[in-house]
């Protein structure tokens, strides 16, 4: 199931993929920034630092992916005009990240792990680049995630981090301080971790984005969603 990073890199580039993406909450993103790179859920837990609870945590442990780092091949929020349900902070890497020496074992899921309950282990990942190439895999696939397996180590931001978006969706006036506090927290965490703060950019949605009209970001947003996405941790 482990794929060759160079072969995958060549395939992604042939499909027009230039960047890789990881979305998360503000609190977890701040932890990443202070540590200088992405961490698996298990990697954060092993350090005893803050990360936002995810309802999939128990399943992640059951399926053996608690120590995995996940990357998408497209910007879900921008392309699909929907809220990214992993959080409002989006880390954008150049795809050449896959050239890092000592990269953890690399796999690509065939489906979202939340749907693995009735799927055999042998059918959860692509077994080869050839199988991937012969599948309908393309830029914009939602459930076929690049995973770096079984790692507690930091996947460093430098030199492949291109930008960090903080989504500033339409939230009622009373919630605006939450957004400004989140932006400041990211800036401070980046400074602590030696990450260029100029890479952090606020991104506003327009009225054509479904996250404004249909998602938990919109006018009927629930307070618990705002707290989960923008909680700064301890």
ROLUM-239747 format. One record per residue: x, y, z of N, C-alpha, C, O, CB in turn; residue in three letters. Coordinates in steps of 0.05 Angstrom, whole numbers. Glycine has a CB too. Example, Ala and Ser with C-alpha at 12.3 -4.5 7.8 and 13.67 -1.06 7.14 Angstrom:
// ROLUM-239747
REC     nX     nY     nZ    caX    caY    caZ     cX     cY     cZ     oX     oY     oZ    cbX    cbY    cbZ residu
REC    264   -114    156    246    -90    156    264    -66    156    285    -66    169    226    -89    181    ALA
REC    257    -45    142    273    -21    143    258      1    157    268     23    161    282    -12    114    SER
//
This chain:
// ROLUM-239747
REC     nX     nY     nZ    caX    caY    caZ     cX     cY     cZ     oX     oY     oZ    cbX    cbY    cbZ residu
REC     16    -24      0      0      0      0     17     25      0      7     47     -8    -18      0     24    UNK
REC     42     23      9     59     46     10     67     54    -19     75     37    -34     85     41     27    UNK
REC     64     80    -25     70     90    -52     97    104    -52    106    115    -32     48    109    -61    UNK
REC    109    104    -76    134    118    -79    129    148    -82    114    156   -100    150    107   -104    UNK
REC    140    165    -65    135    194    -65    141    207    -92    126    224   -102    150    207    -44    UNK
REC    164    198   -105    171    211   -130    152    204   -152    145    221   -169    200    202   -138    UNK
REC    142    179   -152    123    171   -172     96    185   -168     83    193   -187    119    140   -172    UNK
REC     88    188   -143     64    203   -137     66    232   -145     48    244   -156     57    200   -107    UNK
REC     89    244   -139     94    272   -146     91    275   -176     79    295   -185    122    281   -137    UNK
REC    103    258   -192    101    260   -221     72    257   -230     63    271   -248    118    238   -234    UNK
REC     57    239   -218     29    235   -225     13    260   -218     -3    269   -235     17    210   -211    UNK
REC     17    271   -194      2    295   -186      7    318   -205    -11    333   -213      9    302   -158    UNK
REC     32    322   -212     39    344   -230     27    340   -258     18    359   -271     70    347   -233    UNK
REC     25    315   -267     13    309   -293    -17    315   -292    -29    320   -313     18    280   -301    UNK
REC    -29    315   -268    -57    321   -265    -62    350   -260    -85    359   -256    -69    304   -242    UNK
REC    -40    366   -260    -43    394   -255    -44    403   -226    -52    425   -220    -68    404   -269    UNK
REC    -37    384   -208    -37    391   -180    -11    405   -173     11    394   -177    -40    365   -162    UNK
REC    -13    430   -162     11    446   -155     14    448   -125     36    451   -115      8    473   -167    UNK
REC     -8    446   -111     -7    450    -82    -21    427    -67    -39    413    -78    -20    477    -74    UNK
REC    -14    423    -42    -27    405    -24    -38    421      0    -27    442      7     -7    382    -14    UNK
REC    -60    412     12    -74    428     31    -80    412     57    -85    388     56   -100    438     19    UNK
REC    -80    426     79    -89    414    104   -105    435    120    -95    457    125    -64    404    121    UNK
REC   -130    429    126   -147    447    141   -150    438    170   -151    414    175   -175    450    127    UNK
REC   -153    458    188   -157    451    216   -169    474    231   -173    496    220   -130    442    229    UNK
REC   -174    470    256   -185    491    273   -163    511    281   -139    506    277   -198    480    299    UNK
REC   -171    534    292   -152    554    300   -133    544    322   -109    547    321   -166    580    309    UNK
REC   -145    531    342   -129    521    364   -108    501    356    -85    502    364   -147    509    385    UNK
REC   -116    481    340    -97    461    330    -76    473    312    -53    466    312   -112    438    316    UNK
REC    -85    492    295    -66    506    277    -45    521    292    -22    521    284    -82    525    258    UNK
REC    -53    533    314    -33    548    331    -13    528    342     11    535    344    -47    563    354    UNK
REC    -22    505    350     -3    484    359     17    476    337     41    474    342    -18    459    369    UNK
REC      7    473    313     24    466    290     45    488    287     69    483    283      8    463    265    UNK
REC     36    513    287     54    536    282     76    538    303     99    543    297     38    562    281    UNK
REC     68    534    328     88    535    350    109    513    348    131    516    357     74    534    377    UNK
REC    101    490    335    119    468    332    133    467    305    149    449    300    104    442    336    UNK
REC    127    487    288    141    489    263    132    471    240    146    469    220    169    484    267    UNK
REC    109    458    244    100    440    222     75    425    230     66    427    253    121    421    214    UNK
REC     64    410    211     41    393    216     48    370    234     70    360    234     28    383    190    UNK
REC     28    361    250     31    337    267      6    320    264    -16    330    258     35    345    296    UNK
REC      9    294    267    -14    277    268    -29    282    295    -18    294    313     -6    247    266    UNK
REC    -53    271    296    -68    274    322    -52    261    344    -50    271    366    -96    261    319    UNK
REC    -40    238    338    -23    224    358      2    239    365     11    239    388    -16    196    349    UNK
REC     13    253    345     37    269    349     32    292    368     48    298    385     48    279    323    UNK
REC      8    305    365      1    326    384     -3    315    412      7    326    431    -24    341    374    UNK
REC    -18    293    414    -24    281    440      2    272    454      4    275    478    -42    257    436    UNK
REC     21    262    439     46    253    451     62    276    464     78    272    481     64    239    431    UNK
REC     57    300    454     71    324    465     55    337    487     65    355    501     75    344    443    UNK
REC     31    328    492     15    339    514      6    367    509      1    382    529     30    337    539    UNK
REC      2    375    484     -6    402    478    -34    402    466    -46    381    462     14    416    458    UNK
REC    -45    426    461    -73    428    455    -79    420    426    -64    426    408    -83    456    459    UNK
REC   -102    406    422   -115    403    396   -145    401    401   -154    391    421   -104    378    381    UNK
REC   -160    411    382   -189    410    383   -199    382    381   -190    367    364   -201    428    361    UNK
REC   -218    375    398   -230    348    396   -244    344    370   -257    363    360   -250    344    419    UNK
REC   -241    320    358   -256    313    334   -272    288    340   -263    270    354   -237    308    310    UNK
REC   -297    287    330   -314    265    336   -304    239    324   -313    217    331   -342    270    326    UNK
REC   -285    241    305   -273    217    292   -249    207    307   -237    187    298   -265    224    264    UNK
REC   -242    218    330   -218    210    344   -218    181    352   -198    167    348   -214    227    370    UNK
REC   -240    170    362   -241    142    370   -238    124    346   -225    103    347   -267    136    385    UNK
REC   -251    132    324   -248    116    299   -220    117    288   -210     96    279   -268    126    278    UNK
REC   -207    140    290   -179    142    281   -161    122    296   -144    110    283   -169    171    286    UNK
REC   -166    119    322   -150    100    337   -157     71    329   -139     54    327   -155    104    367    UNK
REC   -183     66    326   -192     39    318   -180     31    291   -173      8    288   -222     38    318    UNK
REC   -179     49    272   -170     43    245   -140     46    242   -130     42    220   -185     60    225    UNK
REC   -126     54    263    -97     56    261    -87     80    246    -66     79    234    -86     31    249    UNK
REC   -103    102    246    -94    126    232    -91    150    251    -88    172    242   -115    133    210    UNK
REC    -91    144    276    -87    165    296    -61    179    293    -58    203    300    -90    153    324    UNK
REC    -41    165    283    -14    176    280     -8    184    251     15    187    243      7    156    289    UNK
REC    -29    189    235    -26    196    207    -31    226    203    -47    238    217    -45    179    189    UNK
REC    -17    238    183    -21    265    175    -36    264    148    -28    249    130      6    281    172    UNK
REC    -57    280    145    -74    279    121    -71    305    105    -69    327    116   -103    276    129    UNK
REC    -70    301     78    -68    323     60    -88    320     37    -93    297     28    -39    326     48    UNK
REC   -100    342     28   -118    342      5   -103    353    -19    -82    366    -17   -144    358     10    UNK
REC   -113    346    -43   -100    357    -67   -114    381    -79   -109    390   -101    -98    335    -89    UNK
REC   -133    393    -63   -147    417    -72   -158    432    -48   -161    421    -26   -169    411    -93    UNK
REC   -165    457    -53   -177    474    -33   -207    469    -33   -222    480    -50   -170    505    -38    UNK
REC   -217    453    -13   -245    445    -12   -263    470    -12   -283    471    -26   -250    427     12    UNK
REC   -257    489      5   -274    512      9   -277    528    -17   -299    535    -25   -264    530     31    UNK
REC   -255    533    -30   -255    550    -54   -268    536    -77   -285    547    -91   -227    558    -61    UNK
REC   -261    510    -81   -270    496   -105   -300    488   -103   -314    490   -123   -253    472   -110    UNK
REC   -308    479    -80   -335    469    -77   -354    489    -65   -378    484    -63   -335    444    -60    UNK
REC   -344    512    -58   -360    534    -47   -376    524    -22   -399    531    -18   -380    544    -68    UNK
REC   -362    508     -6   -374    499     19   -353    503     42   -329    504     37   -383    469     17    UNK
REC   -363    505     66   -346    507     89   -329    481     91   -339    459     87   -362    511    115    UNK
REC   -303    485     98   -287    461    104   -292    453    133   -287    468    151   -256    468    100    UNK
REC   -303    429    137   -313    421    163   -290    413    182   -295    405    205   -332    399    161    UNK
REC   -265    413    172   -242    408    189   -234    434    203   -220    433    224   -219    396    174    UNK
REC   -242    457    193   -235    482    206   -230    504    187   -228    499    163   -212    478    224    UNK
REC   -228    529    197   -225    552    180   -196    560    173   -192    579    158   -237    575    194    UNK
REC   -176    545    183   -148    551    177   -138    531    156   -140    507    160   -130    550    203    UNK
REC   -128    541    134   -119    524    112    -89    529    107    -81    551    100   -135    530     86    UNK
REC    -73    507    111    -45    508    105    -41    499     76    -51    478     68    -29    490    125    UNK
REC    -26    514     61    -22    508     32      8    503     28     24    521     33    -32    532     14    UNK
REC     14    480     17     42    472     12     46    468    -18     28    461    -32     48    446     27    UNK
REC     70    474    -27     77    466    -54     79    436    -55     89    423    -36    104    480    -63    UNK
REC     70    424    -77     69    395    -79     97    383    -77    100    359    -71     56    387   -106    UNK
REC    118    398    -82    145    388    -79    152    380    -51    174    369    -45    165    409    -89    UNK
REC    134    385    -32    136    375     -5    142    345     -5    155    334     13    110    380     11    UNK
REC    132    331    -26    135    302    -27    164    294    -33    171    271    -32    117    291    -49    UNK
REC    181    314    -38    210    308    -42    226    308    -16    250    301    -17    221    329    -61    UNK
REC    214    314      6    228    314     32    241    287     37    228    266     34    209    322     55    UNK
REC    267    288     44    281    264     51    269    253     78    263    268     96    311    268     54    UNK
REC    266    227     79    256    214    104    226    219    108    217    217    130    271    225    127    UNK
REC    211    224     86    182    227     88    170    201     99    178    179     92    170    233     60    UNK
REC    150    204    118    137    180    128    125    163    106    120    174     84    116    187    149    UNK
REC    118    138    111    105    121     91     81    135     79     65    147     94     97     94    103    UNK
REC     78    134     53     58    150     39     37    132     27     43    112     13     72    167     17    UNK
REC     12    138     32    -11    123     21    -33    142     12    -32    166     19    -22    103     42    UNK
REC    -52    132     -3    -75    148    -11   -100    131     -5   -102    108    -14    -74    156    -41    UNK
REC   -119    142      9   -143    127     16   -161    126     -9   -161    144    -26   -158    141     39    UNK
REC   -177    104    -10   -197    101    -31   -223    115    -24   -238    123    -41   -201     72    -38    UNK
REC   -228    116      2   -252    129     13   -245    143     38   -224    139     50   -275    108     17    UNK
REC   -263    160     48   -259    173     74   -259    152     96   -277    135     96   -281    194     79    UNK
REC   -240    153    114   -239    133    136   -265    132    153   -269    111    165   -216    140    154    UNK
REC   -281    152    153   -306    151    168   -325    131    155   -345    123    168   -319    179    169    UNK
REC   -319    122    131   -336    102    117   -323     74    116   -332     57    101   -341    111     88    UNK
REC   -304     69    133   -289     44    132   -302     21    148   -291     -1    148   -261     49    142    UNK
REC   -323     26    162   -334      6    180   -338    -21    166   -332    -42    178   -361     16    191    UNK
REC   -348    -21    142   -354    -46    128   -335    -51    104   -342    -65     85   -383    -46    118    UNK
REC   -312    -38    105   -292    -41     83   -268    -56     93   -256    -49    114   -284    -14     72    UNK
REC   -260    -77     79   -236    -92     87   -211    -75     86   -209    -56     71   -232   -117     68    UNK
REC   -192    -81    103   -167    -66    105   -154    -64     78   -142    -44     71   -148    -78    125    UNK
REC   -154    -86     63   -141    -87     37   -154    -68     16   -142    -62     -4   -142   -115     26    UNK
REC   -178    -59     22   -192    -42      3   -193    -13     12   -207      4      0   -220    -52     -1    UNK
REC   -178     -6     32   -179     21     43   -159     40     29   -163     64     28   -173     21     73    UNK
REC   -138     29     18   -117     45      5   -111     35    -23   -116     11    -29    -91     45     22    UNK
REC   -101     52    -40    -91     44    -66    -65     28    -61    -49     35    -44    -85     67    -85    UNK
REC    -62      7    -76    -39    -11    -72    -14     -4    -88      8    -13    -83    -47    -39    -78    UNK
REC    -18     13   -109      4     21   -126     -2     46   -142    -26     54   -144     11     -3   -146    UNK
REC     18     58   -152     14     82   -169     -1     74   -194    -17     90   -204     42     95   -177    UNK
REC      4     50   -204    -10     41   -228    -40     39   -223    -56     47   -240      1     14   -238    UNK
REC    -47     28   -200    -76     26   -194    -88     54   -191   -110     59   -200    -80     11   -168    UNK
REC    -73     72   -179    -83    100   -176    -86    113   -203   -105    127   -208    -63    116   -158    UNK
REC    -66    109   -221    -67    121   -247    -90    111   -264   -102    125   -280    -40    115   -262    UNK
REC    -98     86   -259   -119     74   -275   -147     79   -262   -167     70   -273   -115     44   -278    UNK
REC   -147     92   -240   -173     99   -227   -181    126   -236   -166    140   -251   -170     98   -196    UNK
REC   -205    135   -229   -213    163   -237   -201    184   -218   -212    206   -217   -243    165   -236    UNK
REC   -179    178   -205   -166    197   -187   -158    223   -202   -147    221   -224   -141    185   -174    UNK
REC   -165    246   -191   -158    271   -204   -157    293   -183   -164    290   -160   -180    278   -225    UNK
REC   -147    316   -192   -148    340   -175   -176    346   -168   -193    348   -186   -133    364   -189    UNK
REC   -182    350   -142   -209    355   -134   -223    332   -121   -246    334   -112   -225    365   -157    UNK
REC   -210    309   -119   -222    286   -105   -225    292    -76   -206    300    -63   -205    260   -110    UNK
REC   -248    288    -66   -255    296    -38   -247    275    -17   -238    282      4   -285    302    -36    UNK
REC   -251    250    -24   -247    229     -4   -220    214     -7   -213    198     10   -270    209     -5    UNK
REC   -206    218    -28   -180    205    -33   -158    222    -22   -147    239    -36   -176    198    -63    UNK
REC   -151    217      3   -133    234     17   -105    223     17   -101    199     21   -142    239     46    UNK
REC    -85    240     13    -57    233     16    -52    230     46    -57    249     61    -38    253      3    UNK
REC    -41    208     55    -35    205     83     -6    198     87      6    182     73    -53    183     95    UNK
REC      6    210    107     33    203    116     29    187    141     20    196    162     51    229    122    UNK
REC     37    161    140     29    142    159     48    139    183     73    142    181     27    115    146    UNK
REC     36    134    206     50    125    230     73    143    238     96    134    240     60     97    227    UNK
REC     68    169    241     89    188    248     81    205    272     59    216    273     96    205    224    UNK
REC     99    208    291     96    227    313    113    251    309    113    270    325    102    213    340    UNK
REC    128    252    286    146    274    281    132    297    267    110    294    256    169    264    263    UNK
REC    145    320    268    135    344    255    141    342    225    163    336    216    148    369    267    UNK
REC    120    348    208    124    352    180    130    382    176    111    398    177     99    342    163    UNK
REC    155    390    171    162    419    173    148    436    152    144    428    130    192    421    170    UNK
REC    142    461    161    130    480    143    151    490    123    145    492     99    119    504    159    UNK
REC    174    497    132    195    508    115    210    486    101    217    465    113    215    525    131    UNK
REC    215    488     75    211    512     58    186    510     40    184    526     22    235    517     41    UNK
REC    168    491     45    147    486     25    121    499     32    103    499     15    143    456     24    UNK
REC    118    511     55     93    525     61     91    551     44    109    567     44     92    533     91    UNK
REC     69    553     30     64    576     12     47    597     25     54    621     24     50    566    -14    UNK
REC     26    589     38      8    609     50    -10    595     71    -14    570     71    -10    622     29    UNK
REC    -21    611     89    -41    602    108    -65    620    106    -63    644    110    -29    602    138    UNK
REC    -88    608     99   -113    623     98   -128    620    125   -130    598    135   -130    614     74    UNK
REC   -139    642    135   -158    641    156   -184    650    145   -187    674    138   -149    659    181    UNK
REC   -204    632    142   -229    640    131   -244    659    149   -249    653    173   -246    615    125    UNK
REC   -252    681    138   -268    701    152   -296    700    140   -303    718    124   -255    730    151    UNK
REC   -313    681    147   -339    679    136   -358    701    147   -350    715    166   -351    652    140    UNK
REC   -382    702    136   -402    720    147   -412    710    174   -428    691    175   -426    724    127    UNK
REC   -403    723    195   -412    716    222   -425    741    234   -415    764    229   -389    705    240    UNK
REC   -445    738    250   -459    761    262   -439    779    276   -418    770    286   -480    751    281    UNK
REC   -446    804    277   -428    825    288   -417    817    315   -393    822    321   -442    851    290    UNK
REC   -433    804    332   -424    797    359   -401    778    359   -388    775    380   -447    786    374    UNK
REC   -397    763    337   -376    743    336   -350    754    324   -330    740    324   -385    719    320    UNK
REC   -350    778    313   -326    789    300   -301    789    317   -279    783    307   -331    817    290    UNK
REC   -303    795    343   -278    793    359   -266    766    359   -241    763    362   -284    801    388    UNK
REC   -282    745    356   -271    718    354   -252    715    331   -231    703    333   -294    697    351    UNK
REC   -259    728    308   -242    727    285   -216    742    288   -195    732    281   -257    737    261    UNK
REC   -218    766    300   -194    782    304   -176    768    324   -151    769    321   -201    810    313    UNK
REC   -187    756    345   -171    742    364   -157    717    351   -134    711    358   -188    733    388    UNK
REC   -171    704    334   -160    681    320   -136    689    302   -116    676    302   -181    667    303    UNK
REC   -140    711    288   -118    720    270    -94    728    287    -71    721    280   -128    745    254    UNK
REC    -98    742    309    -76    750    326    -62    725    338    -37    724    340    -85    768    348    UNK
REC    -78    705    346    -66    681    358    -49    666    337    -28    656    344    -89    663    368    UNK
REC    -58    665    312    -42    652    292    -16    667    287      5    655    283    -58    650    266    UNK
REC    -18    693    286      6    709    283     27    705    305     50    702    300     -1    739    281    UNK
REC     17    704    330     35    700    353     47    672    352     71    669    358     20    704    379    UNK
REC     31    652    345     41    625    344     62    621    322     82    608    326     18    605    340    UNK
REC     57    634    299     76    633    277    102    645    285    124    635    279     65    647    252    UNK
REC    101    668    299    125    681    308    141    663    327    166    662    325    118    708    321    UNK
REC    127    650    345    140    632    364    154    609    349    176    600    357    120    621    384    UNK
REC    141    599    328    152    576    313    171    583    291    180    565    277    130    560    302    UNK
REC    177    609    288    196    617    267    184    616    239    199    612    220    220    600    268    UNK
REC    158    619    237    144    618    211    138    647    203    130    663    219    118    601    213    UNK
REC    143    653    178    138    680    167    109    688    170     91    676    158    147    681    137    UNK
REC    103    707    187     75    715    192     62    728    168     37    729    167     75    735    216    UNK
REC     77    736    148     66    748    124     51    727    108     36    734     90     87    761    108    UNK
REC     55    702    114     41    681     99     12    678    108     -3    665     94     56    654    103    UNK
REC      5    689    131    -22    687    142    -40    708    130    -34    732    133    -22    688    173    UNK
REC    -61    699    116    -78    718    102   -107    712    109   -116    689    109    -74    716     71    UNK
REC   -123    733    116   -151    729    120   -166    727     94   -159    741     75   -163    753    136    UNK
REC   -185    708     92   -199    704     67   -229    706     72   -241    691     88   -193    676     56    UNK
REC   -242    726     59   -270    731     63   -286    717     41   -279    717     17   -276    760     62    UNK
REC   -308    704     49   -326    692     29   -346    713     19   -353    732     33   -341    668     42    UNK
REC   -354    710     -6   -375    727    -17   -402    713    -15   -403    690     -6   -368    735    -46    UNK
REC   -422    727    -23   -449    717    -20   -455    693    -37   -476    680    -34   -469    738    -26    UNK
REC   -437    686    -56   -441    663    -74   -431    637    -61   -435    616    -72   -427    668   -100    UNK
REC   -417    639    -39   -407    615    -25   -429    603     -8   -442    617      7   -382    622     -8    UNK
REC   -433    577    -11   -454    563      4   -449    563     34   -467    559     49   -456    535     -6    UNK
REC   -424    568     42   -419    569     71   -433    592     84   -438    592    108   -388    571     76    UNK
REC   -440    613     68   -454    636     78   -484    629     82   -496    638    102   -451    660     60    UNK
REC   -495    614     63   -524    610     64   -533    584     76   -555    581     86   -535    612     36    UNK
REC   -516    563     75   -525    536     82   -510    523    105   -520    505    117   -523    519     58    UNK
REC   -486    532    111   -470    518    131   -472    530    158   -486    550    163   -441    517    122    UNK
REC   -457    519    177   -458    528    204   -442    555    207   -442    566    229   -446    508    223    UNK
REC   -430    565    186   -418    591    186   -439    614    182   -434    637    189   -397    593    165    UNK
REC   -462    607    171   -481    626    162   -496    641    184   -490    638    207   -500    614    143    UNK
REC   -517    656    176   -532    672    195   -544    656    218   -550    667    239   -553    687    181    UNK
REC   -549    630    213   -561    614    234   -540    597    249   -546    577    261   -582    595    223    UNK
REC   -515    606    247   -493    591    259   -497    584    288   -509    600    303   -467    606    256    UNK
REC   -489    561    296   -492    552    324   -467    559    339   -444    556    330   -497    521    325    UNK
REC   -471    569    363   -449    578    380   -428    556    384   -404    562    385   -458    588    406    UNK
REC   -436    531    387   -417    510    392   -398    506    369   -375    498    373   -431    484    399    UNK
REC   -407    510    344   -389    508    321   -369    530    321   -345    525    316   -406    509    295    UNK
REC   -377    554    327   -358    576    329   -338    571    351   -314    575    346   -373    603    335    UNK
REC   -347    561    373   -328    556    395   -308    534    388   -284    536    394   -343    547    421    UNK
REC   -317    513    374   -299    491    366   -279    501    346   -255    495    348   -315    468    355    UNK
REC   -288    516    326   -270    524    304   -250    545    313   -227    545    304   -286    535    281    UNK
REC   -259    563    331   -242    586    337   -231    586    366   -218    605    374   -258    611    333    UNK
REC   -237    565    381   -225    563    408   -195    563    406   -183    549    390   -235    538    422    UNK
REC   -183    579    423   -153    583    421   -138    563    437   -113    562    435   -146    611    430    UNK
REC   -150    546    453   -136    526    468   -127    536    495   -136    557    505   -113    516    453    UNK
REC   -108    522    506    -98    528    533    -68    534    532    -56    540    553   -104    506    553    UNK
//
